[in-house]
């Protein structure tokens, strides 16, 4: 009899249901950022210190869905592999994370007058892999943005979300 293994999508749905069933936050307990010009994104009970995920793929799927529905794009910022090839540390960040680093330009070429989207956004999640139980845990999470988020209706036309077949 062949064993049936769940797909990453199915595993992410199961993980998401477990997290949502454990969540006890109500609207009155949520901390909203009320500074003018900054999105009113609630703190997510989905990404808390110590939260466990069975694999990076499961976390990435859940976090990508969260980012899409909240109006930003998540990127793999940095990470380290152990000698056995397992990803031991992975940092995910908002695509506006960090500052623009200008590159030297050729003075003979025509330059486009384009601004960078990098605005030193603080949103990031740091995952660590535990060798003992083969699970990824959130070590640190900063879940607020310092820029406006894209409305869900416009996310599909955002350059970060365009897919070329």
BELWO-V745133 format. One record per pair of residues at least 6 apart in sequence whose ideal C-beta (glycine too) atoms are under 6 Angstrom apart, sorted by the first residue. I is the first residue (numbers start at 0). J is the second residue. D is the distance in Angstrom with one decimal. If there is no record, write none. Layout:
I;J;D
I;J;D
//
This chain:
7;56;4.6
7;60;5.8
10;57;5.1
11;57;4.9
11;60;4.1
11;61;5.2
14;57;5.4
15;61;5.7
18;45;5.6
22;44;4.1
24;44;4.8
29;41;4.4
30;42;5.2
31;39;5.2
32;143;5.4
38;144;5.7
38;147;5.6
38;148;4.3
40;69;6.0
42;142;5.6
43;142;5.7
46;124;5.6
46;140;4.8
48;137;5.7
50;137;4.7
51;134;4.9
51;136;5.5
52;58;4.1
52;135;4.7
55;86;5.9
55;89;5.9
62;73;5.4
62;91;5.9
63;73;6.0
66;73;4.2
67;154;5.8
70;148;3.2
70;149;4.2
71;93;5.3
71;148;5.4
72;94;4.2
72;159;3.8
73;91;5.4
74;92;5.7
74;94;5.0
76;90;4.4
76;92;4.0
77;90;5.0
78;86;5.7
78;88;5.5
78;89;4.0
79;87;5.5
79;88;4.5
80;86;5.6
81;87;4.7
87;128;4.8
88;127;5.8
89;126;4.8
90;123;5.9
90;125;5.1
91;124;4.8
92;123;4.1
93;120;4.4
93;122;4.0
94;159;5.6
95;116;5.5
95;117;5.9
95;118;5.0
95;120;3.9
95;146;5.6
96;120;5.1
97;117;5.5
98;117;5.5
98;119;5.3
99;115;3.6
99;117;4.4
104;110;5.9
118;146;5.1
120;144;5.3
120;145;5.4
120;146;5.8
121;141;4.9
122;144;5.2
123;141;5.7
124;140;4.7
125;138;4.6
125;139;4.2
126;135;4.7
127;136;5.7
127;138;4.7
128;135;5.3
149;157;5.7
154;160;5.6
//
